[in-house]
Amino acid sequence: MAKQVTVFTKNECGICENVKRWLKWANVPYTEINVEDNAEALNYVKEDLGYQAMPVIEVTDADGIKYDFQGFNAEELAKLKV
């Protein structure tokens, strides 16, 4: 199983757009979930993951282990590039 990447975003978020643009450039498939359109996702990001700002990137690796990070974190994003 390849890595599964989920990007939690919000409307009018420049950093969110930059992360998505980078993932497309790096040919990293991802699923986008806009927390302004999905109250359950917003609650998950805030309550379960503990973040207050977007974007939040959640990664499930090939072994099924999940990890997450926030913002345009170049070091973490580079780990996603195949």
N, C-alpha and C positions, 0 to 999 in steps of 0.2 A: 504494500500500500504506500503510495506517495504521501507527502505531507499534505494536509488539508489546511487551508488558510482561510480564516474568516476575518473580514475587516468591518468593525463596527464604526459607523460614520454618523454625521449629522448634516443637516442642510447648511449651505454657505460656510463650509469649513475648508479653508485653503490647505491646511496640513493634510486633511483627509484626501483632497484631490491630488496632492503631491504623492502621497503613499500609493494611491491607486495608479497614478501615472507611472511611478517607478515599478510597481508590480507588473504592469502591462509591458513596459520596456524590457524587464528581465524575464518575460514569458513565464511568470509565476501565476498559475490559475488561482483564483480566489472567489469567495462568495462575499458579497457586500450586504450588510444589514444596517439600514438607517434606523437609529434608535428613536428618531422623532416620529417615525411611522409604526414603531413596534414597541409598545409599552413593556412587554415581557422581556424583550432584549435590553431595553434601558435598565430595567430592574436587575437583570442578570449582570450587566456590566458594573452597575453601581454597588449592588449588594453582594454578589458572589465574587466578582473579580476585584472590587474595591477601587474602581477608577471613577473620576468625576469629569474628565475631559476626553474628547475624542481626537483622533481615532484611537481605537484599541484594536490590536491585532492578536488574534488567538490562533495558535498553531497546534495541530495534532500531528505528531511525527509518525514515522512508519511503524513504531512500536506501540502506538496508541497513547503515548504520553503527551499531555497537553501543557503548553506554556503560553504566556502572553506577555505583551509589552505595549507601550503607549507611544504615540507620536511617530515622527519621522526619525527613527533610530537606525542610522545607516549601518551600524555594526550588526544589529539583529536582522535587518532587511537583507543584508548580504548573505546571511546564513540560509536564506530561503531560495536563493538563486541556484538553479540546477546546473 
